Amino acid sequence: MYSPHTSASAQKALVLSEVVKVHGHGDAVVTALNRVSLEISRATFTAVMGPSGSGKSTLLNCAAGLDQPTSGTVVVDGHELSGLDETALTRLRRDRMGFVFQSFNLIPTLTVAQNVTLPFEFAGRRPDGRAVRALLARLGLADRAGHRPSELSGGQQQRVAIARAMLARPAVVFADEPTGALDTQAARDVLDILREAVTVSDQTVVMVTHDPVAASYADVVVFFADGQIVDTMARPTADRVAARMTLLSASARSTGPVRARQDGGIR
Ligand SMILES: Nc1ncnc2c1ncn2[C@@H]1O[C@H](COP(=O)(O)OP(=O)(O)OP(=O)(O)O)[C@@H](O)[C@H]1O
């Protein structure tokens, strides 16, 4: 069983300390995260932005325990991930974390309601039918519970994925490009739902995005370049985020990703 961390980091939703992640072997090694430290308070919405290949998805995967850092520590909802065995990590992910991806990852043969309750079925738990109906209604899916994913629009499918992520009332929701495959209105609906999870339900959202408008829904934007945090922006607007990204992308094109040497150094 996982047990809570007692230090100050227990007060935070997510704490990364000096996290390094090296991908690959031999000549192909890439340092995707280069000593990243980050603290995210509870009930906040953080957007993670940066040029392609800057390490955003690697950050999300390490933060959510889907991938293991090469070194450094990750504490989620007061639990240090490296101290957990596989069973405890699975339980922590299931009970305290939610995941939303660009590709909705729904099971095509299951109905909306079955997709939403699938994590509960896997865990051998009985979902509360009333809670499922209330959640579907809140996400505008009340009349879609018996439909299959192929009978829904992209925006509706993503809302089903969000319902699946939210049913267990996770402390932290990790979203990787959740609006990447959606049109403008569907994207806004999804962002409103994520915003509401923070404002109304005190959940914490960490979202990777390429879209300055999506980032403007966040409380704070964390900018990545070459596997490092290079800037943060509080109370972002789409215009300010876009301007910052233009500068970052120009400098990323001139430097490229960080490559680790065989001896572990950085060049
Ligand atoms: N499994 C892997 N094996 C080897 N290299 C990897 C692996 N995953 C990621 N990388 C490399 O690590 C770096 C960071 O990748 P990551 O996917 O985290 O970037 P990103 O900022 O999310 O990019 P994008 O915006 O294009 O999705 C890139 O140089 C990428 O090629």
The ligand as an SDF file (V2000), in Angstrom:
LIG
                    3D

 31 33  0  0  0  0  0  0  0  0999 V2000
   11.4450    6.2920  -26.0870 N   0  0  0  0  0  0  0  0  0  0  0  0
   12.3390    7.1550  -26.5550 C   0  0  0  0  0  0  0  0  0  0  0  0
   13.5450    6.7170  -27.0240 N   0  0  0  0  0  0  0  0  0  0  0  0
   14.4690    7.5870  -27.4820 C   0  0  0  0  0  0  0  0  0  0  0  0
   14.2880    8.9300  -27.5240 N   0  0  0  0  0  0  0  0  0  0  0  0
   13.1090    9.4130  -27.0800 C   0  0  0  0  0  0  0  0  0  0  0  0
   12.0790    8.5570  -26.5870 C   0  0  0  0  0  0  0  0  0  0  0  0
   11.0240    9.3390  -26.2150 N   0  0  0  0  0  0  0  0  0  0  0  0
   11.3930   10.6080  -26.4660 C   0  0  0  0  0  0  0  0  0  0  0  0
   12.6260   10.6650  -26.9910 N   0  0  0  0  0  0  0  0  0  0  0  0
   13.3910   11.8690  -27.3400 C   0  0  0  0  0  0  0  0  0  0  0  0
   13.3930   12.7270  -26.2040 O   0  0  0  0  0  0  0  0  0  0  0  0
   13.2130   14.0890  -26.5940 C   0  0  0  0  0  0  0  0  0  0  0  0
   11.9760   14.6430  -25.8950 C   0  0  0  0  0  0  0  0  0  0  0  0
   10.8270   13.9710  -26.4250 O   0  0  0  0  0  0  0  0  0  0  0  0
    9.3390   14.3180  -25.9350 P   0  0  0  0  0  0  0  0  0  0  0  0
    8.4030   13.4110  -26.6560 O   0  0  0  0  0  0  0  0  0  0  0  0
    9.2950   14.3410  -24.4640 O   0  0  0  0  0  0  0  0  0  0  0  0
    9.2020   15.8140  -26.4790 O   0  0  0  0  0  0  0  0  0  0  0  0
    7.9020   16.7210  -26.6410 P   0  0  0  0  0  0  0  0  0  0  0  0
    8.2960   18.0820  -26.1930 O   0  0  0  0  0  0  0  0  0  0  0  0
    6.7380   16.0820  -25.9900 O   0  0  0  0  0  0  0  0  0  0  0  0
    7.7240   16.7030  -28.2270 O   0  0  0  0  0  0  0  0  0  0  0  0
    6.4070   16.8860  -29.1310 P   0  0  0  0  0  0  0  0  0  0  0  0
    5.8940   18.2570  -28.8440 O   0  0  0  0  0  0  0  0  0  0  0  0
    6.9260   16.7630  -30.5300 O   0  0  0  0  0  0  0  0  0  0  0  0
    5.4460   15.7980  -28.7570 O   0  0  0  0  0  0  0  0  0  0  0  0
   13.1210   14.0910  -28.1110 C   0  0  0  0  0  0  0  0  0  0  0  0
   14.3960   14.3900  -28.6260 O   0  0  0  0  0  0  0  0  0  0  0  0
   12.7080   12.6670  -28.4460 C   0  0  0  0  0  0  0  0  0  0  0  0
   13.1780   12.2790  -29.7170 O   0  0  0  0  0  0  0  0  0  0  0  0
  1  2  1  0
  2  3  1  0
  2  7  2  0
  3  4  2  0
  4  5  1  0
  5  6  2  0
  6  7  1  0
  6 10  1  0
  7  8  1  0
  8  9  2  0
  9 10  1  0
 10 11  1  0
 11 12  1  0
 11 30  1  0
 12 13  1  0
 13 14  1  0
 13 28  1  0
 14 15  1  0
 15 16  1  0
 16 17  2  0
 16 18  1  0
 16 19  1  0
 19 20  1  0
 20 21  2  0
 20 22  1  0
 20 23  1  0
 23 24  1  0
 24 25  2  0
 24 26  1  0
 24 27  1  0
 28 29  1  0
 28 30  1  0
 30 31  1  0
M  END
$$$$
